[in-house]
Amino acid sequence: MDLTVVAYVIYLVISIGLTVWVARTLSRNGRIFIADVLQGNEKLADAVNHLLVVGFYLVNIGFVTLYLRSADTIVEARGLFEALSVKLGVVLLVLGVMHLGNVWVLNKMRRRGVMERQAAQLPPVPPVAPQGWTAPAGA
């Protein structure tokens, strides 16, 4: 019996399930960062969050489907597990990299927003009068 089709089905179910789970986790927890960056603008935070989730789905499900094809025919259970472990391992690594990339971008956005808010709260610094003179060059 050719187990290649069985491997494809199991791979797709697990990979798409993992993608949905990671996207929902990012959406739920990332929204807090986005709302903080956007200074409490809830509608805009929801819109940006939704766009990020759609992009995450497109990239990851696109990768999963492109990586579906296998050159080898799987004829035994051992081959099925080996093929699935390699494919799912790569998908997990790609999901992890995408997750870390999203967290990094959200953190950069949040830091910039916090710095801008802190800078807006500081009073302007008055110019300082000179406290001394230096001798001209070559004198």
Order of alpha helices (4+ residues) and beta strands (2+ residues): alpha-alpha-alpha
